[in-house]
Amino acid sequence: MPCVSADGKPTESGRKIIAALKAGNTSAEDISTGSGMPLYRVRSGLREMVEAGLVAENDGSHTLTEQGLAAV
């Protein structure tokens, strides 16, 4: 199940990742715990969201972009 729909908006799982990021979780492991999603799903979702411009990644730490904040 993708985290970003064809129109570039977050899906339900994408919104869970965004909520975990907004709560201060930045690593894939912490996002997994905060969102209740399996780690493999969070990792693939983060890759999708980085490609879509919703999330930025720097040395394993993830943050929401302005576009990501506006998407929720």
C-alpha positions in Angstrom: 0.0 0.0 0.0 1.6 3.3 -1.1 2.1 6.2 1.3 1.6 8.8 -1.5 -1.4 8.7 -3.9 -1.1 9.3 -7.6 -2.2 12.9 -7.0 0.7 13.5 -4.6 -1.3 13.5 -1.4 -0.5 11.2 1.6 -2.6 8.1 2.0 -3.8 6.8 5.3 -0.4 5.2 6.0 1.4 8.4 4.8 -0.7 10.4 7.3 0.4 8.0 10.1 4.0 8.7 9.2 3.4 12.4 9.1 1.7 12.3 12.5 4.7 10.4 14.0 7.0 13.0 12.4 5.0 15.8 13.9 5.2 14.2 17.3 9.0 14.5 17.1 10.0 11.0 15.8 12.8 11.3 13.3 14.3 7.9 12.8 12.6 5.1 10.9 12.6 3.0 14.0 11.0 5.8 16.1 8.4 6.5 13.4 7.6 2.8 13.3 6.9 2.8 17.0 5.1 6.1 17.0 2.9 5.1 14.0 2.3 1.5 14.9 3.4 0.5 11.4 6.0 -2.2 10.7 9.5 -0.9 10.2 9.8 -2.2 6.6 6.6 -0.3 5.7 7.9 2.9 7.3 11.2 2.7 5.4 9.5 2.2 2.1 7.0 4.9 2.9 9.7 7.4 3.8 11.4 6.7 0.5 8.2 7.5 -1.3 7.5 10.6 0.7 11.1 11.9 0.2 10.6 11.4 -3.6 7.3 13.2 -3.4 8.9 16.2 -1.6 6.8 15.7 1.6 9.7 14.6 3.8 13.4 15.5 3.9 16.1 13.0 5.0 19.6 13.8 6.3 21.8 11.1 7.7 18.9 8.9 8.8 16.9 11.7 10.4 13.6 12.7 8.7 11.7 15.9 8.9 8.6 17.2 7.2 9.0 19.7 4.4 6.7 22.7 4.0 4.9 20.7 1.4 4.5 17.8 3.9 3.2 20.1 6.6 0.7 21.6 4.1 -0.5 18.2 3.1 -2.2 17.5 6.4 
